[in-house]
Amino acid sequence: MGGMSDAALLDRIVVNPDMAGGKATIRGHRIWVSLILGRLADGMTVSEILSEYPGLEEADVRACIAYGARLTSGPFVDVA
């Protein structure tokens, strides 16, 4: 799985204005990307996240990280 490209990972992320208030979610789930990124920021491991959300795969968590990286690769946006 280490060879999975960013494009393949990002295919796992869906933004649908009719679902989850338009927030980015993991394909096939109503789990927000921001929720998973927040769990990682709080110190949870990928294994802990997969235990908490048994329908997810490691690649889904990696997709959330790739999505966050893609969002931050552009110009600075003040989020304060």
N, C-alpha and C positions, 0 to 999 in steps of 0.2 A: 504494500500500500504506500510505501514511502515515495514511489515514483508517480503518484497521482498528481496531475498538473493542477495549477490554480483554477484553470477553466473548468476542469472536471469537478473540482471541489465546489466551485461557485454554482454549478448546475444544481447543487443540493439546496441552494437558498432560493426562496420564493418571496416576492413582494407582490401581494394581491390587495388592492384597495378594499375588496369586499371581505377580507379575512384578517382577523387580529388588528383591526383598525389601521390596516395598511403597513403594519410593522413587518420587517423582514423576519421570516420564519423558516424553519427547516422543512424541506419538501416532505409532504406526507404527514406532517405533524402541525400542531398549533403552538409549538414551542418557539418563543421568540429568540432570535440570535442574541439580542441584548441580555436575555436571561442567562444564557449559557456563558457569555462573556463575563457577566457579573459574577457568576459562580466561580469561574476561573480566577477573576480578580480577587475574590474572597479567599482564595487559596485552595479551593477544591481541586482534586486531581481529576484527570480524564476518567480514571477508573471509578471514582466516586460519582461523577456525573452520570456515567453509564449505568451505575447501580441505581441511582435515583430516577433515571429515565430509561427504563429497560428497552424501549423501542428504538433508541438511538444507537448508532454505530460510531466507532472512533472517527471515521471519515466525516460524520456530521459535525462533531466537535471541531475537527480541523477546518471544516468549511466555515464555521462561525469565525474562527481566527482569521482565515483568509479573507472573509468578507470585511472584518474589522480593519485588516491591513489595507485592503483596497480603498476603503473609505478614508483612511488617514494618509493615503499617498498623494492626495491633492492639496490645494491651498489650505492654510490654517483657518479653522473655524472656531471661534470662541464659544465654548459650551458652558461657561459659568453663568 
